Amino acid sequence: MRLITGAAGFIGSQLAHRLWKDGAELILIDNFSYGSKDNLMFEDHDFNSEIQKVDIRDKEAIKEIFQNNKIDYVYNIAGIAPLPDCQLNPTEAIEVNLVGFVNILENSRIYGVKKVIQASTNAMYENETEFPTHEDNFKQPTLIYPNTKYCAERFAESYCKTYGMNVTCLRFANVYGPHIDCLRKQPPFVGYMIRELYYDRVPVFHSTGEQRRDYIYVEDLINLAILVQKSEGFDCVNVSSNKNYSVNEMYAIAQRLMGKDIKAEYANTDHYWYKYPGLYEGAYPIKSEILNHEVNKYSLCDNSLAHEKYGWTPMVDMEEGLQNVIEYEVKLLSRK
Ligand SMILES: NC(=O)c1ccc[n+]([C@@H]2O[C@H](COP(=O)([O-])OP(=O)(O)OC[C@H]3O[C@@H](n4cnc5c(N)ncnc54)[C@H](O)[C@@H]3O)[C@@H](O)[C@H]2O)c1
């Protein structure tokens, strides 16, 4: 039996679908704070009647799930991912991304889970200056979100060292693919860009658009998440294509694939989180240099550990991946 938390979200729902197709027995939970019923509906299966509305922080409910089922593998995909949401509600971000995860770890310890796979992030390399970035010896992060995930890894390591448990923390690069959220307050760049093109609107990017990030297609990520089930002990593994793209390069590909010709606008980085006025208020408003750094940071993760230890190679290139997102998003937006 496999437990997937955050199963109504982008990555969790795709993982559920893949494991279901592979014939796995699944327990799916989500508190629906960000997830949606739409994500649970696939052409060949609808998970809406199977998923349980449970919060990973709920000690009683989580204990009951572990007590009543023989869970061998846990995928802790639940989390609060948008950076400004974590900045604005730091205690909730810590409760979910850290305390909720420790609740999962503790039950995994008591009830004998063979392997826990944690959704971690390459956002913790935000202050890194060496590229491609390896898993070890990086500079500690600054913002709330990467710190919650960084601390979660430390607790996973503690459980592995203290009890001999097995946990792999997968540090995802920017994940894209069908089910990426394009409707939330601050959608991820890929979801936002395609949405604006769909409506023939002028997208607003920050800085010059020359900033480069690395990406990973959701199906490639899932392939690795399955491969790591077999390893023992504790490890942290980058999940990246080891190739990065600028905002402008991505936008050019999306425009071509969608047959559009709309010139983007570029805004000052100070306005990056303008939809979150709370961050600009109070005695200590967010620093311009932090926003500037967040927008302009360069990211490129080394993926050789995943290749050497797990025999994993990403298969989907950007054109094919974006085409799949476009098809998904166009279908979704045409129904709204
Ligand atoms: N998408 C990315 O580019 C990316 C990159 C790095 C890491 N991650 C991590 O991967 C995970 C999944 O990301 P995603 O893009 O699918 O995000 P998502 O928001 O689509 O999915 C997260 C899911 O977790 C659920 N959730 C939140 N708090 C919960 C709680 N307390 N109890 C139960 N469920 C809860 C949400 O409702 C949502 O369905 C997150 O932990 C995120 O931090 C994502």
The ligand as an SDF file (V2000), in Angstrom:
LIG
                    3D

 44 48  0  0  0  0  0  0  0  0999 V2000
    5.8040   22.6160   -8.4620 N   0  0  0  0  0  0  0  0  0  0  0  0
    7.0830   22.8640   -8.2880 C   0  0  0  0  0  0  0  0  0  0  0  0
    7.7470   23.4530   -9.1570 O   0  0  0  0  0  0  0  0  0  0  0  0
    7.7840   22.3820   -7.0400 C   0  0  0  0  0  0  0  0  0  0  0  0
    9.1620   22.5720   -6.9480 C   0  0  0  0  0  0  0  0  0  0  0  0
    9.8140   22.1490   -5.7970 C   0  0  0  0  0  0  0  0  0  0  0  0
    9.1160   21.5240   -4.7850 C   0  0  0  0  0  0  0  0  0  0  0  0
    7.7610   21.3680   -4.8790 N   0  0  0  0  0  0  0  0  0  0  0  0
    7.0460   20.7220   -3.7790 C   0  0  0  0  0  0  0  0  0  0  0  0
    6.2770   19.6610   -4.2960 O   0  0  0  0  0  0  0  0  0  0  0  0
    5.0730   19.5260   -3.5650 C   0  0  0  0  0  0  0  0  0  0  0  0
    3.8930   19.5470   -4.5170 C   0  0  0  0  0  0  0  0  0  0  0  0
    3.9140   20.7490   -5.2620 O   0  0  0  0  0  0  0  0  0  0  0  0
    2.7790   21.1020   -6.3030 P   0  0  0  0  0  0  0  0  0  0  0  0
    3.3610   21.9980   -7.3120 O   0  0  0  0  0  0  0  0  0  0  0  0
    2.0900   19.8650   -6.7060 O   0  0  0  0  0  0  0  0  0  0  0  0
    1.8440   22.0040   -5.3640 O   0  0  0  0  0  0  0  0  0  0  0  0
    0.2650   21.9610   -5.2000 P   0  0  0  0  0  0  0  0  0  0  0  0
   -0.0840   23.1570   -4.3790 O   0  0  0  0  0  0  0  0  0  0  0  0
   -0.3960   21.7930   -6.5200 O   0  0  0  0  0  0  0  0  0  0  0  0
    0.0500   20.6300   -4.3510 O   0  0  0  0  0  0  0  0  0  0  0  0
    0.2190   20.5790   -2.9750 C   0  0  0  0  0  0  0  0  0  0  0  0
   -0.9900   19.8750   -2.4070 C   0  0  0  0  0  0  0  0  0  0  0  0
   -0.8250   19.7420   -0.9860 O   0  0  0  0  0  0  0  0  0  0  0  0
   -2.0830   20.0010   -0.3940 C   0  0  0  0  0  0  0  0  0  0  0  0
   -1.8600   20.4020    0.9870 N   0  0  0  0  0  0  0  0  0  0  0  0
   -1.3510   21.5780    1.4380 C   0  0  0  0  0  0  0  0  0  0  0  0
   -1.3100   21.5770    2.7690 N   0  0  0  0  0  0  0  0  0  0  0  0
   -1.8020   20.3860    3.1650 C   0  0  0  0  0  0  0  0  0  0  0  0
   -2.0120   19.8120    4.4490 C   0  0  0  0  0  0  0  0  0  0  0  0
   -1.7410   20.4810    5.5690 N   0  0  0  0  0  0  0  0  0  0  0  0
   -2.5310   18.5630    4.5130 N   0  0  0  0  0  0  0  0  0  0  0  0
   -2.8330   17.8830    3.3750 C   0  0  0  0  0  0  0  0  0  0  0  0
   -2.6680   18.3980    2.1490 N   0  0  0  0  0  0  0  0  0  0  0  0
   -2.1540   19.6270    2.0510 C   0  0  0  0  0  0  0  0  0  0  0  0
   -2.7140   21.0700   -1.2480 C   0  0  0  0  0  0  0  0  0  0  0  0
   -4.1120   21.1680   -1.1060 O   0  0  0  0  0  0  0  0  0  0  0  0
   -2.2830   20.6580   -2.6380 C   0  0  0  0  0  0  0  0  0  0  0  0
   -3.2450   19.8240   -3.2400 O   0  0  0  0  0  0  0  0  0  0  0  0
    5.0420   20.6580   -2.5430 C   0  0  0  0  0  0  0  0  0  0  0  0
    5.4470   20.1480   -1.3050 O   0  0  0  0  0  0  0  0  0  0  0  0
    6.0530   21.6460   -3.0800 C   0  0  0  0  0  0  0  0  0  0  0  0
    6.6580   22.3850   -2.0550 O   0  0  0  0  0  0  0  0  0  0  0  0
    7.0740   21.7940   -5.9960 C   0  0  0  0  0  0  0  0  0  0  0  0
  1  2  1  0
  2  3  2  0
  2  4  1  0
  4  5  1  0
  4 44  2  0
  5  6  2  0
  6  7  1  0
  7  8  2  0
  8  9  1  0
  8 44  1  0
  9 10  1  0
  9 42  1  0
 10 11  1  0
 11 12  1  0
 11 40  1  0
 12 13  1  0
 13 14  1  0
 14 15  2  0
 14 16  1  0
 14 17  1  0
 17 18  1  0
 18 19  2  0
 18 20  1  0
 18 21  1  0
 21 22  1  0
 22 23  1  0
 23 24  1  0
 23 38  1  0
 24 25  1  0
 25 26  1  0
 25 36  1  0
 26 27  1  0
 26 35  1  0
 27 28  2  0
 28 29  1  0
 29 30  1  0
 29 35  2  0
 30 31  1  0
 30 32  2  0
 32 33  1  0
 33 34  2  0
 34 35  1  0
 36 37  1  0
 36 38  1  0
 38 39  1  0
 40 41  1  0
 40 42  1  0
 42 43  1  0
M  CHG  2   8   1  16  -1
M  END
$$$$
